[in-house]
Amino acid sequence: MTVLNNHRRERFVQGLSAGETATAAGFSERGAAQSAQRLLKKAEIRSRKAELEERVAFTSIAGQIVDRQYRMALYQHVAERLQRSIAARAEASKG
């Protein structure tokens, strides 16, 4: 799904993903809760919200993968240095 045509509704959905209230999207403070409930009943709003949440989850997972790959490379480097050190000490103790 693409960005919602109604700018205010799009801001509302993006605000939900960011943990903001309906007032941040321009809804009046008095009717924000009612507006939010009404909007969340609409299929296009729920669909866009799910899309944004999926995107956030994907970005988070991708970041975790990169972080784990970095740590694995670091651990591999440390392990190789230890193996070389052990081999050098074993060689030195022989002769």
C-alpha positions in Angstrom: 0.0 0.0 0.0 1.1 3.5 -0.7 0.9 6.6 1.4 -2.7 7.6 2.3 -4.2 10.3 0.2 -5.5 12.2 3.3 -2.4 13.9 4.8 -4.0 14.1 8.2 -4.8 10.4 8.3 -1.3 9.6 7.1 0.2 11.7 9.9 -2.1 9.9 12.3 -0.9 6.5 11.3 2.7 7.5 11.3 2.2 9.0 14.7 0.8 5.7 16.0 4.0 4.0 14.8 6.0 6.6 16.6 4.0 6.4 19.8 2.3 9.8 19.4 -1.3 10.7 20.1 -3.9 11.7 17.6 -3.5 15.4 18.6 0.0 15.3 17.1 -1.7 14.6 13.8 -3.8 17.7 14.1 -6.9 16.3 15.8 -8.5 18.4 18.5 -7.7 17.5 22.0 -11.4 17.1 22.9 -12.2 14.7 20.1 -8.8 12.9 19.6 -9.8 9.7 21.3 -13.0 9.4 19.4 -11.3 10.3 16.1 -8.6 7.7 16.8 -11.2 5.0 17.5 -13.2 5.9 14.4 -10.1 5.9 12.2 -8.8 2.6 13.5 -12.0 1.0 12.3 -11.2 1.9 8.7 -9.5 -0.9 6.7 -7.2 1.5 4.9 -5.9 2.9 8.2 -5.4 -0.6 9.6 -3.6 -1.7 6.5 -1.3 1.3 6.4 -0.6 0.8 10.1 0.3 -2.8 9.6 2.6 -1.8 6.6 4.5 0.7 8.7 4.8 -1.7 11.6 6.2 -4.4 9.3 8.7 -1.9 7.9 9.8 -1.0 11.4 10.1 -4.6 12.4 12.1 -5.4 9.2 14.5 -2.5 9.8 15.0 -3.6 13.4 15.7 -7.2 12.3 18.1 -6.0 9.6 20.0 -4.0 12.2 20.2 -6.9 14.5 21.6 -9.1 11.7 24.3 -6.6 10.9 25.2 -6.3 14.6 25.4 -10.1 14.9 27.5 -10.4 11.8 29.9 -7.8 13.2 30.2 -9.6 16.5 30.7 -12.9 14.8 33.5 -11.5 12.7 35.1 -10.0 15.8 34.9 -13.3 17.7 36.3 -15.1 14.7 39.3 -12.7 14.6 39.9 -13.2 18.4 39.7 -17.0 18.0 42.2 -16.9 15.1 44.6 -14.8 17.2 44.3 -17.2 20.1 44.9 -20.2 17.9 48.1 -18.6 16.5 49.2 -17.7 20.0 48.7 -21.2 21.2 50.5 -22.7 18.2 53.4 -20.3 18.7 53.7 -21.2 22.4 53.6 -24.9 21.6 56.3 -24.5 19.0 58.4 -22.5 21.4 58.1 -25.1 24.1 59.3 -27.8 21.7 62.6 -26.2 20.9 
